């Protein structure tokens, strides 16, 4: 049997590769709620960590209700944005039409800490309401350890 240099390197690669991947959120402006529910359910099942290191808006915020909060952290660059759910503009002739049922569904996923922040800030509206890194955000989720 012939051993190539690549074959010798393979065990080293396996040894330094983490068993689980982390999901780094850096620029996520949201999208279809059902897609995010499925994505975060997979993250939850794999017991992955989520590092919010930038923008997490709209449907991205479902992470707080699906992934265990002790598996999520935020860096100093984190920014979280909430708004009412709305129908796909492809079906409303390009007009943003809010969905009462969709908004209720979103709220049902959020933990009490998120719901409390939303209530203290006037509830969900069609306009984006943001939490930047700092005390308000740390009441919801812990800052990431220094290594991030």
Secondary structure in CASP SS format (residue, H / E / C, confidence):
PFRMAT SS
TARGET T0000
AUTHOR 0000-0000-0000
METHOD secondary structure of the structure
MODEL  1
X C 1.00
X C 1.00
X C 1.00
X C 1.00
X H 1.00
X H 1.00
X H 1.00
X H 1.00
X H 1.00
X H 1.00
X H 1.00
X H 1.00
X H 1.00
X H 1.00
X H 1.00
X H 1.00
X C 1.00
X C 1.00
X C 1.00
X C 1.00
X C 1.00
X C 1.00
X E 1.00
X E 1.00
X E 1.00
X E 1.00
X E 1.00
X E 1.00
X C 1.00
X C 1.00
X C 1.00
X C 1.00
X H 1.00
X H 1.00
X H 1.00
X H 1.00
X H 1.00
X H 1.00
X H 1.00
X H 1.00
X H 1.00
X H 1.00
X H 1.00
X H 1.00
X H 1.00
X C 1.00
X C 1.00
X C 1.00
X C 1.00
X E 1.00
X E 1.00
X E 1.00
X E 1.00
X E 1.00
X E 1.00
X E 1.00
X E 1.00
X H 1.00
X H 1.00
X H 1.00
X H 1.00
X H 1.00
X H 1.00
X H 1.00
X H 1.00
X H 1.00
X C 1.00
X C 1.00
X H 1.00
X H 1.00
X H 1.00
X E 1.00
X E 1.00
X E 1.00
X C 1.00
X C 1.00
X C 1.00
X C 1.00
X E 1.00
X E 1.00
X E 1.00
X E 1.00
X C 1.00
X C 1.00
X C 1.00
X E 1.00
X C 1.00
X C 1.00
X H 1.00
X H 1.00
X H 1.00
X C 1.00
X C 1.00
X C 1.00
X C 1.00
X C 1.00
X C 1.00
X E 1.00
X C 1.00
X H 1.00
X H 1.00
X H 1.00
X H 1.00
X H 1.00
X H 1.00
X H 1.00
X H 1.00
X H 1.00
X H 1.00
X C 1.00
X C 1.00
X H 1.00
X H 1.00
X H 1.00
X H 1.00
X H 1.00
X H 1.00
X H 1.00
X H 1.00
X H 1.00
X C 1.00
X C 1.00
X C 1.00
X C 1.00
X C 1.00
X C 1.00
X C 1.00
X C 1.00
X E 1.00
X E 1.00
X E 1.00
X E 1.00
X C 1.00
X C 1.00
X H 1.00
X H 1.00
X H 1.00
X H 1.00
X C 1.00
X C 1.00
X C 1.00
X C 1.00
X E 1.00
X C 1.00
X C 1.00
X C 1.00
X C 1.00
X C 1.00
END
